[in-house]
Amino acid sequence: MTAPAGPAGPGIDPRGPRVGAAITAVLLVVVLLLPGAAATAALAVVAALFAVGAVRGAQGTVQGLAYRSLVAPRLAPPTEREDPRPPRFAQGVGLVITGAGVLLALLGVGAAVPVAAALALVAAVLNAAFGLCLGCELYLLGARLRTARA
């Protein structure tokens, strides 16, 4: 999943998606603390952020902008780069989970928002704290399965 580093090297700084996951984790905790309709609206905002990431990649999100403008200037250049496709896929997985929570809540399923937020929170914390991106791992598993079939 890593590519050679360099000023013009391919890939993205792998620290960016981890910082983005930490920001997302904080937003998901807020969702879990809010009551009823406010939680649904907040989860819809998180789902919209995931939608942007699924379309533009993790580096194209609001969280990615925060990393590039507030965090990255204070760090040494990355020693390695990461393929942007797995984090983009992970953003899509986050969109499916949070989007399903919003949709089910709008259909009257009361537990949908906290369950979706909790699932997304676990994934975000694993990524932020341990560098374990579950969506990225799903992407890589799919890539291996596609290669095995070919």
C-alpha positions as CSV (number, residue, x, y, z in Angstrom):
1,M,0.0,0.0,0.0
2,T,3.0,2.3,0.3
3,A,4.8,4.0,-2.6
4,P,8.2,5.6,-2.7
5,A,8.5,8.9,-1.0
6,G,9.7,12.1,-2.6
7,P,8.7,15.7,-3.2
8,A,6.8,14.7,-6.3
9,G,6.4,11.0,-5.3
10,P,3.1,9.2,-5.9
11,G,0.5,8.8,-3.3
12,I,-0.6,10.7,-0.2
13,D,0.9,11.3,3.2
14,P,-0.5,8.4,5.3
15,R,-0.7,10.7,8.4
16,G,-3.4,12.7,6.8
17,P,-6.1,10.0,6.8
18,R,-5.2,9.2,10.4
19,V,-5.7,12.8,11.5
20,G,-8.9,12.8,9.5
21,A,-10.1,9.7,11.3
22,A,-9.4,11.4,14.6
23,I,-11.5,14.4,13.6
24,T,-14.2,12.0,12.4
25,A,-14.1,10.1,15.7
26,V,-14.7,13.4,17.6
27,L,-17.7,14.2,15.4
28,L,-19.1,10.7,15.9
29,V,-18.8,11.1,19.7
30,V,-20.8,14.3,19.3
31,V,-23.4,12.3,17.3
32,L,-23.7,9.8,20.2
33,L,-24.1,12.5,22.8
34,L,-26.9,14.4,20.9
35,P,-30.6,13.6,21.4
36,G,-33.0,12.4,18.7
37,A,-33.3,14.5,15.6
38,A,-30.1,16.5,16.4
39,A,-28.2,13.2,16.3
40,T,-29.7,12.3,13.0
41,A,-28.8,15.6,11.5
42,A,-25.3,15.4,12.9
43,L,-24.9,11.9,11.5
44,A,-26.1,13.2,8.1
45,V,-23.3,15.8,8.3
46,V,-20.8,13.0,8.9
47,A,-22.3,11.0,6.0
48,A,-21.9,14.1,3.8
49,L,-18.2,14.4,4.8
50,F,-17.8,10.7,3.9
51,A,-19.5,11.3,0.6
52,V,-16.9,14.1,-0.2
53,G,-14.1,11.7,0.7
54,A,-15.5,8.9,-1.4
55,V,-15.6,11.2,-4.4
56,R,-12.5,13.3,-3.9
57,G,-10.4,11.0,-1.8
58,A,-9.4,11.4,1.9
59,Q,-7.1,14.3,1.0
60,G,-10.0,16.2,-0.6
61,T,-12.1,16.2,2.6
62,V,-12.5,19.0,5.1
63,Q,-10.5,16.8,7.5
64,G,-7.8,16.6,4.8
65,L,-7.8,20.3,4.5
66,A,-7.4,20.7,8.2
67,Y,-4.5,18.3,8.2
68,R,-2.7,20.0,5.3
69,S,-3.1,23.5,6.7
70,L,-2.9,23.0,10.5
71,V,-0.9,19.8,11.1
72,A,1.3,19.0,8.1
73,P,3.3,22.3,8.2
74,R,4.4,21.4,11.7
75,L,5.7,17.9,10.7
76,A,8.7,16.6,8.8
77,P,7.9,15.5,5.3
78,P,6.5,12.0,5.1
79,T,9.1,9.2,4.7
80,E,6.6,7.1,2.7
81,R,3.5,7.7,0.6
82,E,0.3,5.7,0.5
83,D,-1.9,4.6,-2.4
84,P,-4.9,6.9,-2.2
85,R,-7.4,4.3,-3.5
86,P,-7.8,2.3,-0.2
87,P,-8.5,5.4,1.9
88,R,-11.0,6.6,-0.8
89,F,-12.7,3.2,-0.6
90,A,-12.8,3.4,3.2
91,Q,-14.6,6.8,2.9
92,G,-17.2,5.0,0.8
93,V,-17.6,2.3,3.5
94,G,-18.1,5.1,6.0
95,L,-20.7,6.7,3.8
96,V,-22.6,3.4,3.5
97,I,-22.6,2.8,7.2
98,T,-23.5,6.4,8.2
99,G,-25.9,6.9,5.3
100,A,-27.7,3.7,6.2
101,G,-28.0,5.0,9.8
102,V,-29.6,8.2,8.6
103,L,-31.9,6.5,6.1
104,L,-33.1,4.0,8.7
105,A,-33.6,6.7,11.3
106,L,-35.8,8.6,8.8
107,L,-37.8,5.5,8.3
108,G,-38.4,5.3,12.1
109,V,-35.7,2.8,13.3
110,G,-34.8,4.4,16.6
111,A,-31.5,2.6,17.2
112,A,-30.2,3.2,13.7
113,V,-28.2,6.4,14.5
114,P,-26.4,5.3,17.6
115,V,-25.6,1.9,16.1
116,A,-24.3,3.4,12.8
117,A,-22.4,6.1,14.7
118,A,-20.8,3.5,17.1
119,L,-19.8,1.2,14.2
120,A,-18.2,4.2,12.4
121,L,-16.6,5.4,15.6
122,V,-14.9,2.0,16.2
123,A,-13.4,2.1,12.7
124,A,-12.3,5.8,13.1
125,V,-10.6,5.1,16.4
126,L,-8.8,2.0,15.1
127,N,-7.5,4.1,12.2
128,A,-6.6,7.2,14.3
129,A,-5.0,5.4,17.2
130,F,-3.5,2.3,15.7
131,G,-3.3,3.0,11.9
132,L,-5.6,0.1,11.2
133,C,-8.0,1.3,8.5
134,L,-10.7,-1.3,8.2
135,G,-12.0,0.0,4.9
136,C,-8.5,0.0,3.5
137,E,-8.2,-3.7,4.6
138,L,-11.5,-4.5,2.8
139,Y,-10.1,-2.7,-0.3
140,L,-6.9,-4.8,-0.2
141,L,-8.9,-8.0,0.4
142,G,-11.1,-7.3,-2.7
143,A,-7.9,-6.6,-4.7
144,R,-6.4,-9.9,-3.7
145,L,-9.7,-11.7,-4.5
146,R,-9.9,-10.0,-7.9
147,T,-6.2,-11.0,-8.6
148,A,-6.9,-14.6,-7.5
149,R,-9.8,-14.9,-9.9
150,A,-7.8,-13.6,-12.9
